[in-house]
Amino acid sequence: MNWIQRAQLTLQLESQAIEGIMALLDASFESIGELILNLKGRVIITGIGKSAIIAQKIVATFNSTGTPAVFMHAADAIHGDLGLVQKQDVVLCISKSGNSPEIKALTPLIKSLGIPLIGMVGNRNSHLAQQSDWILDTTVAKEACPLDLAPTSSTAAQMALGDALATCLMEARGFQAKDFAQVHPGGALGRRLYTRLADLVDQDRAPQVEISATLEEIVLQMSAGRCGATAVLDGDKVVGIITDGDLRRHLERSRSQTVTASDLMNASPKLMHSSDLAVKAFQILEQNAISQVIITEDEQYVGMVHLHDILREGIF
């Protein structure tokens, strides 16, 4: 097979493995979900080899979606790390064969602590399956590895089932975007969820002119504000916006210097509240092919946010 054919076969086998475990879901999945949902402690997730790496990923997904979880390497557990397991915890042990020496050594220790044991295992006749209180069956017909040896389809199934459990728990908890933001404060993802326009607007450069302002006053305000635009006010009320594009179009049509803000402005500016999310402003800018939005608070003009302000924040 060529490169493309081999890649396609790998993806096909892994997708078939995931489809296969869908048929293996039974009432125990719901029981496991309810157990974790009402858990007072944490989900301790363990494994050996490639399954340990999958366990680490599932731990990260659980923690980021509202389910406290801790990774415990099976080999380290039998050499002291088992001490992190507390009475109110539950252990999720991941293994394809369910018969690894470390798993065989670990399971009786967990049972002796009286801790519930969930086995995510690809062999229902294995030691792990027999010792587990509940089973998440990840049996696969064939690895995507050409030698049918390296964990590929089996790890894809483990990962997918971990994601399925995490998303079910999210929904059962009523986990919302605001909750997600609290545990993802760093990086672009977190900033998208909690950065508000009030965080971006600079009130020291809030370009504004009265509706009767002259062309010179308009240009001076636009230069001082460095937003490529200025808001137009009639008293305290925002009635329009003038952008550098509006100025260029005016000069292309006429060289007259006697115009006022009311002649140049767009009377339908995009207004947003300071409490609105910056990501919402980005969407409005993108949809309308514009570069600025006017920010208000209690119906009062407070400033302007430019597309560059949002990009500079690292939201996208």
N, C-alpha and C positions, 0 to 999 in steps of 0.2 A: 504494500500500500504506500501511496505517497503521503506527504505531510498532512494535506487537507483531509484525506480519507481516514488516516489514523486519528486525527483530532475529532472528526465527526463521529467515528465509532466510539471513541472514549466518551464523548458527550452523550451519545445515544445510550450507552450502557449505564452511565450514571443517572440519566433521567429515568431509565427503566427501573433502576434500583429504587429511586425515590417514589415512583408510581407504585412499585411493588409493596413498599411498607405502608402505603395508604390503606391497602386491603388488610393489613395486619393490625390496624388500630381496633381496639375493643374497649369494653367498659372500664378496664383498668386505667386507660389514659385519663378518663374523666376523674377517676378516684385519685390518681396521682396529682392532677391539677387541683382538686379540692384540698388535698393534703397540704400542698405547697402554699396554696392561697391562704389557708388558715394557720400556717406555721408561725410559731412565735420566735423560732430561731432562724437559722440560715440553711441554704441548700449547699452541702459540701459535695463538690463534684470531683471525682477521681478517675484515674485511668492510667494505663501504661503504654509506652510507645506512641504511635500516631493517635491513639484514642485519648492520650493525655493532652495532646495539642488541641484536639476537638473539644475536650473538657474545658480548656482555658478559654476557648472562644465562646462556649456556651455560658461560662461564668461571666465573661464580659458583657454578653447580651443580656443576661438576667439582671446584672447590677445596673445597667443603663436603662432598663425598662421597669424598674420598681420591685424586683425580686432579689433580696440580699443573697449573695452567693460567694463561696470561697473555693479556690482550687486547691486540691491536695494530691500531690503525685503519689501513686500507689506504692512505689518503691520507697519513697521517703516516709510514708505513713507507717510502715512496719519498722522504721528506724527512728521513731520519735514524734513525727508530725501528727500522729493520731491524736495527740493531746489537744489539738485545736477543735476537735469534735465535741460539742456540748450536748447536754441531755435534750434540749429543745430543737436540735437540728435534725435534718434528714440527709442521708447520703445517697447520691446518685453515682453509681459505678458504671463506667462505659468500657466495653470490651467486645471485640468481634467474636473471639473464640469462647470467652468466658472461662477459659481454663489456664490462663497464664499463671505461673508460679506465684507471682506477687498478688494476684487476685485471690488465689486459693488461700494464701496466708492472711490476707486482709479481711476477707468476709467473716470468718469466725470471730475476729476481734471486734468488728462492728456489731455483730449480733450479741456478743457478750456485754456490750454497753447498753443494750436495749434500744438502739437507734434504728428507726425504720430504714430499710435498704431497698432502693430502686435499682434494678439492673437494666441498663440499656445494652442489649446483647444480641449477637447474630446467631446464637445457637441455643435453642430452648432446652436442649438436653445437657447443657454445660453445668459446671459447678456453680457459676454465678447465677444462672437461671434458677437452679434448685434452691439456692440460699436466699434469693431475693423475695421480699414481701410483695413486690409488684414488678412486672416486666414490661419494658418498652422494646418490642421486637424489631430489630433492624437486620433481619435475615436478608441476604442478597443472593441472587443466583450465580453471579459471576463478577469478579473484579474487572475493572476496565484495563488493568495492567495486562500487557500481551502474554505474560507468563501466569496470569491469574494468581499472583502472589502479593504484590505491593498493595496495601490498603488504598483503594481509590473509590470504587462504587460503595464500599462499606462505610468509608469516612464521609462520603457525600450524603449517605442515608442518615448517619449519626448527626451531622450538622443540620440537615433539614428537619429532623425530628426535634432537635433542640430548639430550633427557631419556631417550630410549630407550637411547642409547649410555652415558649416565651411570649408569643403573640396571643395565645389563649389567656395567659395570665394577665397580660396587659389589658385585654378587653374586660376580663372579669373584675379587675381592680378599678376600671374606669380611668386608666392611665391616659392623661391628656398631654398636649404639646407643652403646656406650661410646666407639667411635671418633668417632661423630657428635658426642658431647658434648665431646670434646677440641677440636673445631674450631668449636663453637658455645657458648662459655662465657658469652656475654652474652645478655640477653633471656630471655623466658619459656621459649623452647624449650630453651636451654641449661640453665636452672635445673631444668627438669623432668627432665633427664637426669643431673644430677650432685648435686642437693641431697638430702642424706640427713637422716634424722630427728635424727641427732646434731648437725647444724648448726642445728636449730630448737629443740631442747629446752633449757630454762633450768633448770639444776640448782639455782639459788638459789630457784626457786619450784616445788618439786616437792611438791605437797600430798599428805600421807599421814597416815593414822591407824591405830591398832591396831584389831583386830577388836572389842575391848571398849570402844572410845572412846564417850563420851557424845555426846548431841546437840549440846551446847555446843561440845565439842572439834571435832566434825565441821564445824559452821558456821564456827568460827574458822579452821580449816585451809582450807576452801573460799574464804573471804574473802582470806586471805593469799596463796593460790596463784593467784588470779585466772584460774582455768581453768574455773570453773563446775562443778567436780567435785573429788573427792579419791580417791586410791587407798586401798584397805584392805589392810593387811598383817597376816599372822600370823607374827610373827618377821621373817624376811627374805623370806618368800614373799608374792607378790601373790595375794590371794584374792578380790578384788572391787573394785568401783567404786561410788561414791555420787555422783550428779549432783544439780544443783539441782532437776531434775524429780522425782527420787526424794523429795526433801524436801517439795516441794509436794504430791505425791500422798499422802505420809504425813499431812501436816497436814489435807488434805481428808478423810481417813478418821478421823483421831484427833488430839486435842490433847495426847496423852500426851508428857511430856518424859523418860520413863524408858527410852526405847529406846536401843539400842546400835548400833554400826556393823553388826554381824552381822544385825540386824533390818532394816536399810534397804538394804543393799548388793545390787547385781547380782553374782551369783557367777560370771558368765561374761563378764568384761570383754574387750575387744579388746586383745590384747597384741602389740606389734611390737618388733623389734630395732632398736637405734640405727643399724645399718648399712643398714636398709631405706630405699628411696627415698621421698621425701616424696610423690611422685605416687602411689605405691602406697597410702600412708596416706589420701590424698584419695579414692581410689577406694573404699576400705573405709568411710570415713566416709559417703560418698554412698550406697553400696549399703545400709548399715545405718541410715541416717537418724539418725546420732549426731554429736556435736560434738567428742569427745575420743578419743584413743587413749593407752594407757599404754605407756611406752617402757622396755625392759629391756636390760641388757647383762650377759652371763655370768650370766643368770638373776637378776640383781639389779635392783631398781627404780631407775631414774635420773631419771624425771620424766614429764611429760605434754605432749602436743602437741595444741593446739586447732585447729579448722578455721581460725580467724582467723590463727593463726601461719603456716599454709600460704598463705593468700590474701595476707597481708601481704608475703610473700616474692616475690610477683609471678609465681608459678608458673602461675596460671590467670588 
